[in-house]
Amino acid sequence: EGMHRMPGQGFIKVDDWGQKQTLRRQLAALETANEQFPDLVAQLAAPSSLRIPVERRLSAKIDEETATRIQRIRERWPISVVQGPPGTGKTYVASHAIKAILDEDPFARILVAAQSHHALDNLLEGTARVHEAKEAGILLRSVSAARMAKVSPAVVPYLLKGQLDAIRASVEHAAFTPGSSVELKALQKRWRKLVRERNADLELLRRLPRAASVVFSTCASSDPRSLALERSSMMFDWVIVEEAARGWFTEMLVPLVQGIRWMLIGDQAQLPAFGIEAAEELFDADIRDEVTRSSGLSIDAGHRKYLRYFANLMDVAPPAHRDDPRERLLIQRRMHPDIAGLVSAYYDHKLESSPTANREHGLSLPARLRKGGLIWLDTSSLGIAAHERGQSNLCEAHFLRFAISRHADPFPQHDEDIPAFAVLTPYKDQLSVLERALSLPKGTAHTGDSYQGREAEVVLLSLVRNNAATREREALGFLDAQRVNVLLSRARRLLVIVGSLDHFGRFPDTHWRYIVDYVRSTPHFVVHPGEVGFRWDEGSR
């Protein structure tokens, strides 16, 4: 017991070893880019490409528009940039592009990187689905032992150990090649014996990262050492970066400097890198006070765009004499058209819905709500009783509970791979309120930030903000356009929002003007408490 007693004196030290390692990798990538990849640096400032025709090698199972888009991506040298709004099939396009690259060149090596484990595993699952086993080559998921718990169970077979087991089984059951020489048969027998007795494991583990056709890794761990690659074999034919708009410029450089052709997939209208606003404030203060310039480094306000580098990639003027390497996916297949009408505002109203997106939710609701895909439970008439308290709102949680218990049977499971429903909110404090009020199963309630890249058939969304503040920042909190875009675009069949339309309508100079006008333009979108018998007063708080 005495061994574990807290000493009377000592030091408290922050364990920032992991953060320092990450920053070292980013610094090394930045130095490599400046010294060895001047073309990459130029492309990330103003993308342009040459078009080199290649043979069309695309599956007959995909639609003509997607096939043409993938063909353009393959023909562009050395970069292709794809903006994918919610539900437009970024993963579908990327996985089929990977297949087309390997169909053209079975010996090509591709590095796929993403900012988060979830996005990476989602793309790996999509890639595995479109490849036949005999064509796929080796798909390898690279992850450190410390991060193993973050990996999706569906991709465990693609970890190093899973691929090692697959190779053992392949060697064990492989037939002798017809017409093989005595020497070759003897070599095959020797290998089989080595594998059976586990004497080849170390050699196979060393060769697997180099032999893999496609390596999947988070951006932070995409340096040669983390990927267990020797410097001489580090170059990939392609580097594909998913969630490119959500990472820092230097974070993206870690995988990008490992290849000679690049494909970046992202969406600047969704969440940016974490802490971007603070970084921009710090940058502005640095320029104003000339802190960095006083040390002799060249920096000016023009460098600010690299904090949101993907937005700059999509917004910069197209090249005058070269091919424009940018693609915008504007046909969505996830959201009911009622929901897509909301989300389209964040894409200059150019987002279109495929006919396949018009799915019925199948809930037992009043007749006027059965066909639509959007419901707003409006707390405006409840006055200050429906105001927030801190960063939680008890009224909204109970209005949701009332609506569910009164009108809805258990949420139907339309697809075993897609959750029947999810509950979202911008604020962590509201999560516990919702979980208690709705008696939610574990893993059902999420913050919007943590749910980017995911979907559910039905989404219940509590916006929380409702107060008497007159200044935009105090009244709306951090419900900016990008965060709200994510919150609104997770549902497939039905989006149920609870909040005060009057409150958000007080700020017509923000993105909320269109949201409020759109919802109020269709009477059956809005449900008032009195219509359904919900009562809430100040004493209920």
C-alpha positions as CSV (number, residue, x, y, z in Angstrom):
1,E,0.0,0.0,0.0
2,G,2.8,2.4,0.8
3,M,4.3,1.9,-2.7
4,H,1.2,3.7,-4.2
5,R,1.0,6.5,-1.7
6,M,1.2,10.0,-3.2
7,P,4.5,11.7,-2.2
8,G,4.5,14.9,-0.2
9,Q,6.4,16.7,-3.0
10,G,6.9,16.2,-6.7
11,F,6.2,17.5,-10.2
12,I,3.2,17.2,-12.4
13,K,4.2,16.9,-16.1
14,V,1.9,16.8,-19.1
15,D,2.4,13.6,-21.2
16,D,2.7,15.2,-24.6
17,W,5.0,12.6,-26.1
18,G,2.4,11.6,-28.7
19,Q,1.7,15.2,-29.7
20,K,5.5,15.8,-30.1
21,Q,5.8,12.8,-32.3
22,T,3.0,13.9,-34.5
23,L,4.5,17.4,-34.9
24,R,7.9,15.9,-35.7
25,R,6.3,13.9,-38.6
26,Q,4.5,17.0,-39.9
27,L,7.7,19.0,-39.7
28,A,9.7,16.3,-41.5
29,A,6.9,16.1,-44.2
30,L,7.0,19.9,-44.7
31,E,10.8,19.9,-45.1
32,T,10.5,17.0,-47.6
33,A,7.9,18.8,-49.6
34,N,10.0,22.0,-49.8
35,E,13.2,20.1,-50.7
36,Q,12.0,17.3,-52.9
37,F,8.4,18.0,-54.0
38,P,8.2,21.6,-55.3
39,D,5.5,20.5,-57.7
40,L,3.4,19.2,-54.8
41,V,3.7,22.6,-53.0
42,A,2.7,24.4,-56.2
43,Q,-0.3,22.1,-56.7
44,L,-1.6,22.7,-53.2
45,A,-1.5,26.5,-53.8
46,A,-3.1,26.4,-57.2
47,P,-4.0,23.0,-58.6
48,S,-3.7,22.3,-62.3
49,S,-3.1,19.1,-64.3
50,L,-2.2,17.6,-67.6
51,R,-4.7,15.2,-69.2
52,I,-3.1,11.9,-70.3
53,P,-5.7,9.6,-71.9
54,V,-5.8,6.0,-70.5
55,E,-7.8,3.0,-71.5
56,R,-11.3,2.9,-70.0
57,R,-11.4,0.1,-67.5
58,L,-14.5,0.5,-65.4
59,S,-17.1,-1.9,-64.0
60,A,-20.3,-2.2,-65.9
61,K,-22.1,-2.1,-62.5
62,I,-21.5,1.7,-62.0
63,D,-23.5,4.4,-63.6
64,E,-22.2,6.4,-66.6
65,E,-21.8,9.6,-64.7
66,T,-19.6,8.0,-62.0
67,A,-17.7,6.1,-64.7
68,T,-16.9,9.3,-66.6
69,R,-15.9,11.0,-63.4
70,I,-13.5,8.3,-62.4
71,Q,-12.0,8.2,-66.0
72,R,-11.2,11.9,-65.7
73,I,-9.6,11.4,-62.3
74,R,-7.3,8.6,-63.7
75,E,-6.4,10.8,-66.7
76,R,-5.3,13.8,-64.7
77,W,-1.6,14.2,-63.8
78,P,-0.5,14.7,-61.1
79,I,-3.4,15.8,-59.0
80,S,-7.2,15.5,-58.8
81,V,-9.3,17.3,-56.2
82,V,-12.9,16.1,-55.4
83,Q,-15.5,18.0,-53.3
84,G,-18.1,15.6,-52.0
85,P,-21.1,17.1,-50.2
86,P,-23.1,14.8,-47.9
87,G,-24.6,11.8,-49.5
88,T,-22.9,12.3,-52.9
89,G,-20.9,9.1,-52.8
90,K,-17.3,10.2,-52.0
91,T,-16.5,6.7,-50.7
92,Y,-18.2,5.1,-53.7
93,V,-16.2,7.2,-56.2
94,A,-12.9,6.6,-54.3
95,S,-13.3,2.8,-53.9
96,H,-14.1,2.4,-57.6
97,A,-11.2,4.7,-58.6
98,I,-8.9,2.4,-56.6
99,K,-10.3,-0.6,-58.4
100,A,-9.8,1.1,-61.8
101,I,-6.2,2.0,-61.0
102,L,-5.4,-1.6,-60.0
103,D,-7.3,-3.0,-63.0
104,E,-5.1,-0.9,-65.2
105,D,-1.9,-1.7,-63.3
106,P,-2.1,-4.7,-60.9
107,F,1.4,-3.8,-59.5
108,A,0.4,-0.2,-58.6
109,R,0.8,0.8,-55.0
110,I,-1.7,3.1,-53.4
111,L,-1.6,4.8,-50.0
112,V,-5.1,5.8,-48.6
113,A,-5.1,8.2,-45.7
114,A,-7.7,10.0,-43.7
115,Q,-7.8,12.2,-40.7
116,S,-10.0,9.9,-38.6
117,H,-10.1,6.1,-38.1
118,H,-13.9,6.0,-38.9
119,A,-13.5,7.6,-42.4
120,L,-10.5,5.4,-43.1
121,D,-12.3,2.2,-42.2
122,N,-15.4,3.2,-44.1
123,L,-13.3,3.6,-47.3
124,L,-11.5,0.3,-46.7
125,E,-14.8,-1.5,-46.3
126,G,-16.1,0.2,-49.6
127,T,-12.9,-0.8,-51.4
128,A,-13.1,-4.4,-50.2
129,R,-16.7,-4.6,-51.4
130,V,-15.9,-3.6,-55.0
131,H,-12.9,-5.8,-55.4
132,E,-13.1,-9.5,-56.2
133,A,-10.8,-11.5,-53.9
134,K,-8.6,-12.7,-56.9
135,E,-8.2,-9.1,-58.1
136,A,-7.8,-7.2,-54.9
137,G,-4.2,-7.8,-54.2
138,I,-3.4,-7.1,-50.5
139,L,-5.4,-4.5,-48.7
140,L,-3.6,-3.6,-45.5
141,R,-4.9,-1.5,-42.6
142,S,-1.9,0.0,-40.8
143,V,-2.5,0.9,-37.2
144,S,-0.4,1.1,-34.0
145,A,-1.0,-1.2,-31.1
146,A,-2.1,1.7,-29.0
147,R,-4.9,2.6,-31.5
148,M,-6.1,-0.9,-32.2
149,A,-9.4,-0.3,-30.2
150,K,-10.4,2.5,-32.6
151,V,-10.5,0.1,-35.6
152,S,-13.8,-1.0,-36.9
153,P,-14.4,-4.8,-36.3
154,A,-15.2,-5.1,-40.1
155,V,-11.6,-4.3,-41.0
156,V,-9.8,-6.5,-38.5
157,P,-9.1,-9.1,-41.3
158,Y,-7.1,-6.4,-43.1
159,L,-4.8,-5.7,-40.2
160,L,-1.2,-7.1,-40.3
161,K,-2.1,-10.2,-38.3
162,G,-5.2,-10.9,-40.3
163,Q,-3.3,-10.7,-43.6
164,L,-0.6,-12.9,-42.2
165,D,-3.2,-15.5,-41.3
166,A,-4.6,-15.3,-44.8
167,I,-1.2,-15.8,-46.4
168,R,-0.5,-18.8,-44.2
169,A,-3.8,-20.4,-45.3
170,S,-3.0,-19.6,-48.9
171,V,0.4,-21.2,-48.8
172,E,-0.9,-24.2,-46.9
173,H,-3.6,-25.0,-49.4
174,A,-1.8,-23.9,-52.6
175,A,-1.5,-26.5,-55.3
176,F,1.7,-27.2,-57.1
177,T,2.0,-25.3,-60.4
178,P,1.4,-27.7,-63.3
179,G,4.6,-28.5,-65.1
180,S,6.8,-27.3,-62.2
181,S,10.4,-28.4,-62.2
182,V,11.7,-30.6,-59.4
183,E,13.5,-27.6,-58.0
184,L,10.4,-25.4,-57.9
185,K,8.4,-28.1,-56.2
186,A,11.1,-28.5,-53.6
187,L,11.0,-24.7,-53.0
188,Q,7.3,-24.7,-52.6
189,K,7.5,-27.6,-50.1
190,R,10.1,-25.7,-48.2
191,W,8.0,-22.6,-48.0
192,R,5.0,-24.6,-46.9
193,K,7.0,-26.2,-44.1
194,L,8.3,-22.9,-43.0
195,V,4.9,-21.3,-42.9
196,R,3.3,-24.3,-41.2
197,E,5.9,-24.2,-38.4
198,R,5.6,-20.4,-38.1
199,N,9.3,-19.9,-39.1
200,A,8.4,-17.5,-41.9
201,D,6.3,-15.1,-39.8
202,L,9.0,-12.5,-39.3
203,E,9.9,-12.4,-43.0
204,L,6.3,-12.2,-44.0
205,L,5.6,-9.4,-41.6
206,R,8.6,-7.5,-43.0
207,R,7.4,-8.0,-46.6
208,L,3.7,-7.4,-46.2
209,P,3.8,-3.5,-46.0
210,R,5.9,-3.4,-49.1
211,A,3.8,-6.0,-51.0
212,A,0.4,-4.5,-50.2
213,S,-1.4,-3.1,-53.2
214,V,-3.4,-0.6,-51.0
215,V,-2.2,0.6,-47.6
216,F,-4.8,2.4,-45.4
217,S,-3.4,4.6,-42.6
218,T,-4.4,7.8,-40.7
219,C,-2.7,10.9,-41.9
220,A,-0.7,11.2,-38.7
221,S,0.7,7.7,-39.1
222,S,1.4,7.8,-42.8
223,D,5.2,8.4,-42.5
224,P,7.5,5.5,-43.7
225,R,8.5,4.5,-40.2
226,S,4.9,4.1,-39.0
227,L,4.1,2.2,-42.1
228,A,7.1,-0.1,-41.6
229,L,8.5,0.9,-45.0
230,E,12.1,1.1,-45.9
231,R,13.1,4.5,-47.3
232,S,14.0,3.0,-50.7
233,S,10.5,1.5,-51.2
234,M,8.4,4.3,-49.7
235,M,7.1,5.8,-52.9
236,F,3.5,5.1,-53.8
237,D,2.1,5.5,-57.3
238,W,-1.0,7.2,-55.8
239,V,-1.8,8.8,-52.5
240,I,-5.6,9.3,-51.8
241,V,-6.5,11.5,-48.9
242,E,-10.1,11.3,-47.6
243,E,-11.5,14.0,-45.3
244,A,-8.9,16.4,-46.8
245,A,-10.8,19.5,-45.7
246,R,-10.9,18.4,-42.0
247,G,-7.1,18.2,-41.5
248,W,-4.4,20.8,-41.2
249,F,-2.2,21.5,-44.2
250,T,0.9,20.0,-42.5
251,E,-1.1,17.0,-41.4
252,M,-2.1,16.2,-45.1
253,L,1.6,16.6,-46.2
254,V,2.6,13.5,-44.1
255,P,0.9,11.1,-46.6
256,L,1.2,13.3,-49.7
257,V,5.0,13.3,-49.7
258,Q,4.9,9.5,-49.9
259,G,3.6,9.4,-53.5
260,I,3.9,10.9,-57.0
261,R,0.2,11.3,-57.9
262,W,-2.4,12.7,-55.6
263,M,-6.2,12.6,-55.1
264,L,-7.7,14.8,-52.4
265,I,-11.4,14.2,-51.3
266,G,-13.1,16.6,-49.0
267,D,-15.8,19.2,-48.4
268,Q,-15.0,22.7,-47.3
269,A,-18.7,23.2,-46.4
270,Q,-18.4,20.7,-43.6
271,L,-16.3,20.8,-40.5
272,P,-12.7,22.2,-40.8
273,A,-9.7,21.3,-38.8
274,F,-10.3,21.3,-35.0
275,G,-9.5,24.7,-33.5
276,I,-9.4,26.5,-36.8
277,E,-11.0,29.7,-35.4
278,A,-8.4,30.0,-32.6
279,A,-5.6,29.4,-35.2
280,E,-6.9,32.1,-37.4
281,E,-7.1,34.6,-34.5
282,L,-3.5,33.7,-33.6
283,F,-2.4,34.1,-37.2
284,D,-4.1,37.5,-37.5
285,A,-2.5,38.7,-34.2
286,D,0.9,37.4,-35.5
287,I,0.6,39.4,-38.7
288,R,-0.6,42.5,-36.9
289,D,2.2,42.4,-34.3
290,E,4.9,41.1,-36.8
291,V,6.0,38.5,-34.4
292,T,7.1,35.9,-36.9
293,R,8.5,38.5,-39.4
294,S,10.7,39.9,-36.7
295,S,12.5,36.6,-36.5
296,G,13.5,36.9,-40.2
297,L,10.9,34.5,-41.6
298,S,8.9,35.6,-44.6
299,I,5.1,35.6,-43.9
300,D,2.2,37.8,-44.8
301,A,-1.6,37.8,-44.7
302,G,-1.6,35.8,-48.0
303,H,-0.5,32.7,-46.0
304,R,-3.8,32.7,-44.1
305,K,-5.5,30.7,-46.8
306,Y,-3.4,27.6,-46.0
307,L,-5.2,27.3,-42.7
308,R,-8.2,26.3,-44.7
309,Y,-6.2,25.0,-47.6
310,F,-8.9,22.7,-49.1
311,A,-11.3,25.6,-49.4
312,N,-8.5,27.5,-51.2
313,L,-8.0,24.6,-53.5
314,M,-11.7,24.6,-54.5
315,D,-12.0,28.5,-54.7
316,V,-8.8,29.6,-56.4
317,A,-9.2,30.6,-60.1
318,P,-8.9,27.7,-62.6
319,P,-5.6,27.5,-64.5
320,A,-5.5,29.3,-67.8
321,H,-3.6,26.9,-70.0
322,R,-3.9,23.5,-68.2
323,D,-6.7,21.2,-67.2
324,D,-8.8,22.1,-64.1
325,P,-8.3,19.0,-61.9
326,R,-11.3,19.7,-59.6
327,E,-14.6,17.7,-59.5
328,R,-17.8,18.6,-57.6
329,L,-20.2,15.8,-56.8
330,L,-23.7,17.4,-56.8
331,I,-26.1,14.5,-57.0
332,Q,-26.9,13.1,-53.6
333,R,-28.5,9.7,-52.9
334,R,-28.7,9.7,-49.0
335,M,-31.2,12.3,-47.9
336,H,-34.9,12.5,-48.5
337,P,-35.5,15.5,-50.9
338,D,-37.1,17.5,-48.1
339,I,-33.8,17.2,-46.1
340,A,-31.7,17.8,-49.1
341,G,-33.6,21.1,-49.8
342,L,-32.2,22.3,-46.4
343,V,-28.7,21.2,-47.1
344,S,-28.5,22.5,-50.6
345,A,-28.3,26.0,-49.3
346,Y,-24.7,25.3,-48.3
347,Y,-23.8,24.4,-51.9
348,D,-25.3,27.5,-53.6
349,H,-28.6,25.5,-54.1
350,K,-26.9,23.3,-56.7
351,L,-27.3,20.0,-54.8
352,E,-29.7,17.7,-56.6
353,S,-31.4,14.6,-55.3
354,S,-31.5,11.2,-57.1
355,P,-34.9,9.7,-57.4
356,T,-33.7,6.8,-55.2
357,A,-33.3,9.2,-52.3
358,N,-37.1,9.6,-51.9
359,R,-37.7,6.9,-49.3
360,E,-40.6,6.7,-46.8
361,H,-39.6,6.6,-43.1
362,G,-42.4,4.0,-42.3
363,L,-43.2,5.5,-38.9
364,S,-46.8,5.7,-37.5
365,L,-47.2,9.4,-37.6
366,P,-50.3,11.6,-38.4
367,A,-51.3,11.6,-42.0
368,R,-49.7,14.9,-42.9
369,L,-46.3,13.7,-41.6
370,R,-46.1,10.3,-43.2
371,K,-44.7,11.1,-46.6
372,G,-42.3,13.9,-45.8
373,G,-38.8,13.7,-44.6
374,L,-38.5,16.8,-42.4
375,I,-40.3,17.8,-39.1
376,W,-39.5,20.8,-37.0
377,L,-40.9,20.7,-33.4
378,D,-41.1,24.4,-32.8
379,T,-40.7,25.6,-29.2
380,S,-41.2,29.3,-30.1
381,S,-44.7,29.5,-28.5
382,L,-43.3,28.2,-25.1
383,G,-41.4,31.5,-24.5
384,I,-38.7,31.6,-21.9
385,A,-39.7,28.3,-20.4
386,A,-38.1,26.7,-23.5
387,H,-34.8,28.7,-23.1
388,E,-31.5,26.9,-22.7
389,R,-29.7,26.5,-19.4
390,G,-26.0,26.7,-20.0
391,Q,-25.4,24.4,-22.9
392,S,-28.4,22.1,-22.3
393,N,-32.1,22.4,-22.9
394,L,-34.5,20.2,-20.9
395,C,-37.6,21.4,-22.7
396,E,-36.2,20.2,-26.1
397,A,-35.4,16.8,-24.6
398,H,-38.9,16.3,-23.2
399,F,-40.6,17.6,-26.4
400,L,-38.7,14.9,-28.3
401,R,-39.6,12.3,-25.7
402,F,-43.3,13.3,-26.0
403,A,-43.3,13.2,-29.8
404,I,-41.7,9.8,-29.9
405,S,-43.9,8.2,-27.2
406,R,-47.1,9.6,-28.7
407,H,-46.6,9.0,-32.4
408,A,-43.9,6.5,-33.2
409,D,-43.6,2.8,-33.0
410,P,-40.0,1.4,-32.6
411,F,-37.9,2.7,-35.4
412,P,-37.8,0.1,-38.3
413,Q,-34.5,-1.3,-39.3
414,H,-34.3,-0.8,-43.1
415,D,-30.7,-1.8,-43.6
416,E,-28.6,-3.9,-41.2
417,D,-25.5,-1.7,-41.9
418,I,-27.3,1.6,-41.2
419,P,-28.6,2.6,-37.7
420,A,-32.4,2.8,-37.5
421,F,-32.0,6.1,-35.7
422,A,-29.5,8.5,-34.0
423,V,-29.9,11.4,-31.6
424,L,-27.7,14.4,-32.3
425,T,-26.9,17.7,-30.6
426,P,-24.1,20.3,-30.9
427,Y,-23.4,20.2,-27.2
428,K,-21.9,17.5,-24.9
429,D,-23.9,18.8,-21.9
430,Q,-27.1,18.1,-23.8
431,L,-26.1,14.5,-24.5
432,S,-26.7,13.4,-20.9
433,V,-30.0,15.3,-20.8
434,L,-31.2,13.5,-23.9
435,E,-30.0,10.1,-22.8
436,R,-31.9,10.4,-19.5
437,A,-35.1,11.9,-21.0
438,L,-35.3,9.5,-23.9
439,S,-33.9,6.4,-22.1
440,L,-31.5,5.9,-25.0
441,P,-29.5,2.7,-25.7
442,K,-25.7,3.3,-25.3
443,G,-24.1,4.7,-28.5
444,T,-27.3,6.2,-29.8
445,A,-26.7,9.9,-28.9
446,H,-23.8,11.8,-30.4
447,T,-22.5,15.3,-30.9
448,G,-22.7,16.4,-34.5
449,D,-18.9,16.8,-34.7
450,S,-18.4,13.2,-33.9
451,Y,-21.0,12.0,-36.4
452,Q,-19.6,13.6,-39.5
453,G,-19.2,10.9,-42.2
454,R,-22.0,8.7,-40.6
455,E,-25.7,8.4,-41.3
456,A,-28.9,7.0,-39.8
457,E,-32.3,6.3,-41.2
458,V,-34.0,8.7,-38.7
459,V,-32.2,11.5,-36.9
460,L,-33.5,13.4,-33.9
461,L,-31.7,16.7,-33.5
462,S,-31.8,19.0,-30.5
463,L,-30.3,22.4,-31.3
464,V,-30.3,23.7,-27.7
465,R,-29.8,27.4,-28.4
466,N,-32.7,29.5,-27.3
467,N,-32.1,32.7,-25.3
468,A,-32.7,36.4,-25.1
469,A,-29.1,37.4,-26.2
470,T,-29.0,40.1,-29.0
471,R,-25.4,39.5,-30.1
472,E,-25.0,36.8,-32.7
473,R,-22.1,35.0,-30.9
474,E,-24.0,34.8,-27.5
475,A,-27.3,33.9,-29.1
476,L,-26.1,31.2,-31.6
477,G,-23.0,29.9,-29.9
478,F,-20.9,27.9,-32.3
479,L,-23.8,26.9,-34.6
480,D,-22.0,28.1,-37.7
481,A,-22.8,27.1,-41.3
482,Q,-20.3,24.2,-41.4
483,R,-21.4,22.6,-38.1
484,V,-25.1,23.0,-38.9
485,N,-24.5,21.5,-42.4
486,V,-23.2,18.3,-40.7
487,L,-26.1,18.2,-38.2
488,L,-28.7,18.5,-40.9
489,S,-27.3,16.0,-43.4
490,R,-27.0,12.8,-41.3
491,A,-30.6,11.5,-41.8
492,R,-31.7,9.4,-44.7
493,R,-35.5,9.1,-44.4
494,L,-36.5,11.5,-41.7
495,L,-35.0,14.5,-39.8
496,V,-36.8,15.6,-36.7
497,I,-35.5,19.0,-35.4
498,V,-36.5,20.5,-32.0
499,G,-35.8,24.2,-31.5
500,S,-37.2,27.7,-31.6
501,L,-37.7,29.0,-35.2
502,D,-38.3,32.5,-33.7
503,H,-34.9,32.4,-32.0
504,F,-33.0,31.5,-35.1
505,G,-35.1,33.8,-37.3
506,R,-33.8,36.8,-35.3
507,F,-30.5,36.6,-37.3
508,P,-31.4,37.1,-40.9
509,D,-27.8,38.0,-41.9
510,T,-26.6,34.4,-41.1
511,H,-27.2,31.1,-42.8
512,W,-30.2,30.6,-40.5
513,R,-32.3,32.9,-42.7
514,Y,-32.6,30.4,-45.4
515,I,-33.1,27.5,-42.9
516,V,-36.0,29.2,-41.2
517,D,-37.6,30.5,-44.4
518,Y,-37.3,27.0,-46.0
519,V,-39.0,25.3,-43.0
520,R,-41.8,27.8,-42.7
521,S,-42.4,27.7,-46.5
522,T,-44.1,24.3,-46.1
523,P,-46.7,24.1,-43.4
524,H,-46.5,20.4,-42.7
525,F,-42.8,20.7,-41.8
526,V,-43.7,22.6,-38.6
527,V,-45.3,21.0,-35.5
528,H,-46.3,23.3,-32.7
529,P,-46.7,22.1,-29.1
530,G,-50.4,22.9,-28.9
531,E,-51.1,20.8,-31.9
532,V,-50.0,17.6,-30.2
533,G,-50.8,18.4,-26.6
534,F,-47.3,19.1,-25.3
535,R,-47.2,21.5,-22.4
536,W,-44.1,23.0,-20.7
537,D,-43.8,25.9,-18.3
538,E,-41.1,27.5,-16.2
539,G,-41.9,25.1,-13.3
540,S,-41.1,22.1,-15.5
541,R,-37.5,23.1,-15.6
